[in-house]
C-alpha cells in the first residue's frame, strides 16, 4: 500500500525568501510497483535559502489553528503573501486577512470541491476526537530542548491528545510524556507476565522493540528500554550498562526523543483501519534531524525511516551530503542561494525541479552536483594548489626557470600523502609535456 493522502504541490508567494516559487512532489520512482518504502523528499541548499520556511508552509496545511501558526505567519512579507497548495487532488490557499491573521481558503467554496469534502481530510480540524482518522501529520526538529527531562514520578495513563503540538517542530517531542509512555508499557508488560498472560504482555513491547531495532539500524547500538523501581526512572540498557535518557549524547537523545514521541502518538490515535502503527498513512516533516548525528548515522537515518514507515510521505531538510546520498527512490530539491537571486516577474512562478536522489553516487560527486562544492581540501591547501597550477601554466608556456614551480611543489608535497600523490602526478605530466616540446 502507498500513502493515499499526499501533498502534491505548493507555491509560496512573498513568503520568506520566496517571491513566487512552486514545488511539485511526484511519487517515488520505484522499480517495484508494490515496494513498501516511504516516499521521501529532501530539501537542501545554503543557509537562508528557505528550507525551514518551506517545511513550515507545508506543515501549516494540516494545522488546526492557522492564525496561531507563528512559523509561517512571521515569514509573510506583506498583505499579498500567500501559500497555495495541492493535497489529495484538492486545492487550498493560506493568506492574511485584513487583521494580518492567517486564514485558510478552505473556508469558502472552491471550484474543485466543496468545503465539507475538503475538511474531512483535515483530521485535526474535527471537533470530535472519537472519530476514526485516515491519516496524520507530524513535524519534528533535530534541535532538542536541553532543559526538558525524561522524568516520571508515577505510573499513570496518558490523557494528552496525540495531536497536541504535533506540528510545532521544536516542541513536538514531549520528554516527560515519552518517559511516561515507556514506563507504562514496561509496567503493563510486567503485570501481564505476572498474571500468566505472556502473549498479552508481548503486545506492549512491540513498539519499543521496533524503536530498539530502528536505533540498532541507525546507530549500531543494542539498546533495551528499562523501568527502574528505585528511584522510579526510565533508562536504557546499552552494553550491559543502564544509562539515564537525560545523560545520553545529543544525537542519540534526539533520535530516541522524536521516534518515541511519534510512536506514542501513532499508538494513541483511533485509526480508521487497524494495522501496525508504523504502517499507518502519515505525513512527516523533519527539519534537520541529522544535526547532531555522526556522518555514519547520517548515512543511515533516511534508509531506516524509509523502511520503518512504508506508508509515509516524508519531507526532510538537511545540509548533509551523507543524508542526500544515503537513499534511493527519493527526490532532492536544491534551493537556490538567496544572494544569487535575480529580479523575476512576480506573476510568473519559478519552479524548483526535483532531482532523483543520489544513491550510488560518490560523496565528491554529490558535493559538486548538489552542494556546488568543487574543492577537495581545506581553504589554505586549495589556495596553495591554485598557486601551483598558476606556476605550472606559466612554466608550460615558457619552460625556462622551474625553480619557483619546484619550490611550490615541495611545499605542497609535505601537507599530506594525498596532496603529494597529486603533485607527483602533475610534475610527471609537466616533464612529459616539456620533453615533447
N, C-alpha and C positions, 0 to 999 in steps of 0.2 A: 504493500500500500504506500502511495506517495501522499505527501501533505496536500489535502484538498483545499485548504484555506491559505492562499498565497497573496503576498504583496507583489503586484505585477509591475508597477512603475511609480515614480514620484518626481514631481517638478517643484523646485524651490525658486521662488522669485523674491529678490531683495531680502533674503534671509541669510544672516552671517556674511560669508564671502561670496555667496551665490547670487548672481544678478538674475539669471533666468536659465537654470540648469536642470536637465532631465536625466534620470537614470531609469533604465529598463532592467528588469530582473527575470531573465529567461530561466526555464527549468534546467537542471543539470543535464549534460550530455553523457549519460552513462551508456557504456557498451551493452550493459544488461538492462533490459527494459524494466525488470522487476527487482533491480538491485535495491537492497534495503540499506540506504545511507542517507544522511541528512543532506539537504540542499544548502550549500554554503556560498555566501557572497562576501568577498573580502575587500575592504576599503583601505587604501594605503596612499601615502603621499607625504610631503614635507609638513613641518609644524605650521599650523594656521591655515591649512588647506580646506578645513571643514569636515573632517572625518566624524568628529563627535557631533557636530551640528546635524549632519545627515542622519546619524543614528537617532538623535533626539526627535527629529522630524518624523522619522518612521515610527518611533515608539508612540508619539503623540496621537497617531491614528487610533490607537487602542486605549488611550487614557480616558477614564470616565469623567474627568474634570479638566477639559482643555483650557479653561480660563485660569486654572491654577498650575499649569504645566510650565514652570519657570525656565526649564532648559531651552524650550523653543521660544517662548514669549520674549525672553531677554535678547534673542537674536533677530527679532523682527526689526527692520531698519526704519520703516515708515508705514503709513496707512495703506500703501499699495502692496505691502508684503503678503505673501500667501504661499500655502503648500497645497498643491494638487496631487492626488494620488489615485491609484487604481488598486482595488483589493477585491479578490474573489469575483472578478468580472463586473464589478460595480465601481463607481467613481465618486470621489468626495473632495472637499476643499476645507482647509483651515485658513482663516484670515482674522483680521481685527475688526471689532465693531467700533462705533463712534466713541466708546469709552476706553478704547485701547485694549479691550479684553479679547482673548482668542475665542472664536466661535467656530462651530462645525457647519459646513454646508449641508450636512445631512438633516439639518433642522427644517429644510424646505424641500419640496418635491424636486426630484432630478428627472432628467429626460430618460435615463436608463432604467430606473426602477422607482418604487415608492419608498418613503422613509421607513415604513414598517418593515419592508423587505430588507432594507439595509441594517436597521438596528438589531435584527435578530442575530446577526453575525458578531455584534459587539458585545461579547459576553459580560464585560464589566459594567455595561450600562443597564443590565437587568436589575430591577429593584428586588426581585425575588431570588435570593441566594439558593433556595431549594431547587431551582431549575437545574436541568442537566445540561452540561456545556459541550459544545462541539470542538472547541479549541481554546487555547490560552496563549497569552503573550507575556514575556518577561524581559527585563533589562538589567544587566549586571556590569559592573566595572571592576577592573583589576586592582583599583585603589581601595584598600580597606580602611575602616576607621580604627586607628590604633587604641582608642580609648574604650571601645566596646569589648567586653569579655564574654567568653563562652562559659558562663557560670550558671549553676542551678542551685536552688535551696530546698526544693521539694519535688515530689513526683505528682504531677497534675496534668489533666488534659489541656491541650492547646485549643483555645477558643478564638484566637485571632483569625481573621479572614485570610484565606490563601491569596487573595488579590490585594491585600494591604501593601502599599508601596511597591507593587510588583514591577513597576516601570521607573523606579526612582534612581536606578543605576548605583550611585554611591551609597544609598541607604537601603537597597533591596535586601541585602543579606542582614539577617537579624540574629546576631550571635547567641543571645540568650534563648531565643526560640529554637534555634538549631540545636543547642545543647539539650534543651528540654525534650525535643523530638528524639534525639539519640537516646537519652535516658529512659524515656517512655518505652521505646521499642525494646531496649535491653531488659527493662523490667517486665514487660509483657511476655517476652521470650522465657525469662526465668520462671514466672508464675505458671505459664503453660506447661513447661517441663516438670515443674513441681507437682502439677496435677496429672501428670502422665500423658498429657496431650502434646506429644512431641511434634506431630505434623502441624498442629495449630501454631506451635511456637516457631516453626520454621518460617512462616509467612512474615513474621515481624523482622526476620533477618534478611529478607530478600533485598530490600532497598539498600541497607547498609552493606550487604555483600557486593552489590553492583557498584557501589561507591568505592569500596576497597579494591575491586577489580579495575575500576577506572584509574585510581591512584597508582596501582601497580603498572598499568599500561603507560601512563604519562611519566611517573617519577621513578619507576623500577624499585618501589618500596613495598614490602609486605606489611600492611597495617591492619590492625584489628581494633574496632571500637569497643571500649570497656566502660563500665559504670562502677566507680569505686564507692564503697559503702561508707568509709570513714576517713576523711570527711567526704560527703556526697559530692562527687565530681565526675565529669566525663573526661576520659583520657584516651590516648592512642597507644597501643602496644606496637612499638617499632623495634625490630631486632631484639626481642625479649626485654625491652625496657619500656615502662609506662611513662608517657610524656603528656603533660597538660596541653590542651589545644591552645591555651593562651601563650605558650612559650615556643610554639612552632615557628620555623623560619617563615618570612612573609610570603614566599612563593607557595609553599605547601599549605599555609593557613588560608591563602586566597582561594586555592583550588578547592579545599575541603569546605570552605565557607559557602561559595556560590553553588557548588554542585549539591551540597546537602540541603541548602535553602531551597533550591529548585525541586529536589526530591520530595521534601516535606510539603511543599505547595502542591505538587502534582498528586501526592497521596491524598490530600485533603479535598481536592476538587471533586464534586459529584459529576463524573463524566457521563455523557450520553451512551457511550459504548464502553463496555468493560474489557480492559486489556492491560497488559503490563504498563505501569505508569510511565516508563521512559519511552514507550511506543505511542503515547497519545499525541495527536496533532498539536504542535506548538509553534510559535514564532519566537525566536530567541535573539536578543540583541546583546552583543558582548563588546564592551568598549575597552580595548587593550587589556584583555585578561592575561596576556603574556608578559605584563610589565615587570613582574618580579621573578620571572622564570629563567632558569639557566637555559642556554641555547639547546641543550639536549632535550629539555622539557618543552621548549618552544616548538621543536620539530614534531613532537608527539601529541600536542594538545588538540589540534583540529582533527587529525585522524581518529583520535579517541572519541571526540564529540560526534563525529560523523557516524561512528559505529554505535554509540550509546543511544543516540536519538534519531532513529531511522525515519521518522515521520515529521521531522522538524525543518523549518526554513530558518537558517541561521545567518545573521548579519554581523560581521566582525570588523573592527578597526584595529590596525596594527602598524608598527614601524619596522617589524622584524622580517628580514628576508627568510629566516628559518620558518616562520609561520606561512609566508606566501608560498614557499617552495615545498611545503610539507604534505599537500593533499592533492589528489586527483579529483576530476569531476566537480570542479568548483569554478567560480567566476571571480576575476580580480578587476577592481576598478581603481585606476591610477588617477587620483585627483591632482589637478594642476597646481603649481606653486602660485599663490595669490600675488606674489611680487611680479610674476610674468604676465599677468592678465592684461589683455588689451581691451580697449573700448569696443564693445559689441552693441549691435542693435538690440535693445532690451525686448523688442517684440519678437525676436527670433531666439528660440531656446537653443542653448548649447547642449549637445547630447554627449554624455560620457559613455563611451562604448566599453562594454566588458571584454576582458581578455580571458582566454582559457587559462586555468591555473597552471602553475609551473612545475608540477610533479614530474620528475625525471630530468629536470634541468639543473645544471651546476649552480652553486650559490654565486659564483662570479658572474655567470650569465644573468641570473636574477637581479643581482646588484646593478648591472649595467642596463638591462632592459626595463625593469620595473622601477628601480630607485635612482637611475641615472648616475650611479657611482661607478666611474670608469677606473679610478685609481686602485692600485693593489696594495700600496704600502702607506705608512704614516706620512704626514704632511712634509716633514723635513726630508725624508728619503725621496719622496716624489719630487721635491724641489731640486735635490742633487741629481736625480735621474734626468730631469728636464735639462739641467745644465750640461750633463754628459752628452745628451743627444744633440744639443746645440753645437758642442765642440766636435762631435762626430760628423755632423753635416758639413761644418766648416772645413774640417780636415779632408773629407772626401772631395770637396770642390777644389782644394788647393793642398795636396799632401806634401807639405814642406817641413813643418815642425810639429812633431807628435808629442812633445813633452807635456803640454798642458792636458792633452787628452789622456795620456798615461797616468798623470798625477791624479786626475779626477777618477779614473778607473780604479786605481789602487785604493783610494779613499772609500769608494763605494764597496769594493770587494770585502772590506773589513766589517761592514754592517751586519751581514748575515750570509749563511750558505746559499740561501735562495737568491739574494741580490748578486752574490759572487757568480753564481751559475749564469745569470742573465748577462752580466758584464763580460764573462769569459766568452760566451757565445757571440756577443756583439763584437768583441775585439778580433775573434777569429774571422768573422764576416768582413770586418774592415780590412784585415790582412789579405783576404782573397780578392776583394774589390780593388785594392791599390796595386796588388801584384798583377791583376789582369790589365790594369791601365799601363 
